[in-house]
Amino acid sequence: MRGLASPLIFYITYLPDIRVHDLRHSHVSLCIELGYSIVLVARRIGDTVPVVMRTYAHLYPNKQQELVSKLEAIGSPTSNNDDSDLMSLG
């Protein structure tokens, strides 16, 4: 009976069928978007950095450009060279 009740409840209430793995994926994606290091995220979920990178590499397409832009801003002769740019990198 329990096996039939669970899908029926989701169907009646129009709730999506969300698995624990889906919540894990959402959590990791959010941590990456918030800027946490891949090492920290991998440790948090008990996985290795290479596995996390393979799984979530698609979330990093603009990160390379962001890094280049920040480094160029620091080295730019027109920048005022205050330490606020350096602090935002950490």
Backbone hydrogen bonds, N-H to C=O, Kabsch-Sander energy under -0.5 kcal/mol:
donor,donor_aa,acceptor,acceptor_aa,energy
4,L,1,M,-0.6
5,A,1,M,-1.9
6,S,2,R,-1.7
8,L,4,L,-1.5
9,I,5,A,-2.5
10,F,6,S,-1.8
11,Y,7,P,-2.2
12,I,8,L,-2.7
13,T,9,I,-2.4
14,Y,10,F,-0.8
15,L,10,F,-1.1
18,I,16,P,-1.4
23,L,19,R,-1.5
24,R,20,V,-2.1
25,H,21,H,-2.5
26,S,22,D,-2.2
27,H,23,L,-2.4
28,V,24,R,-2.6
29,S,25,H,-2.4
30,L,26,S,-2.3
31,C,27,H,-2.4
32,I,28,V,-2.4
33,E,29,S,-2.3
34,L,30,L,-2.2
35,G,32,I,-1.4
36,Y,31,C,-2.2
41,V,37,S,-2.3
42,A,38,I,-2.5
43,R,39,V,-2.3
44,R,40,L,-2.4
45,I,41,V,-1.8
46,G,42,A,-0.6
46,G,43,R,-0.9
47,D,42,A,-2.9
52,V,48,T,-2.3
53,M,49,V,-2.9
54,R,50,P,-2.3
55,T,51,V,-2.2
56,Y,52,V,-2.8
57,A,53,M,-1.1
59,L,56,Y,-2.1
60,Y,57,A,-2.0
63,K,60,Y,-0.6
64,Q,60,Y,-0.7
66,E,62,N,-2.2
67,L,63,K,-2.3
68,V,64,Q,-2.3
69,S,65,Q,-2.6
70,K,66,E,-2.2
71,L,67,L,-2.4
72,E,68,V,-2.7
73,A,69,S,-2.1
74,I,70,K,-1.7
75,G,71,L,-2.1
76,S,72,E,-0.9
79,S,76,S,-1.3
85,D,82,D,-0.8
87,M,83,D,-2.0
88,S,84,S,-1.4
89,L,85,D,-0.6
89,L,86,L,-0.9
90,G,86,L,-0.6
90,G,87,M,-0.7
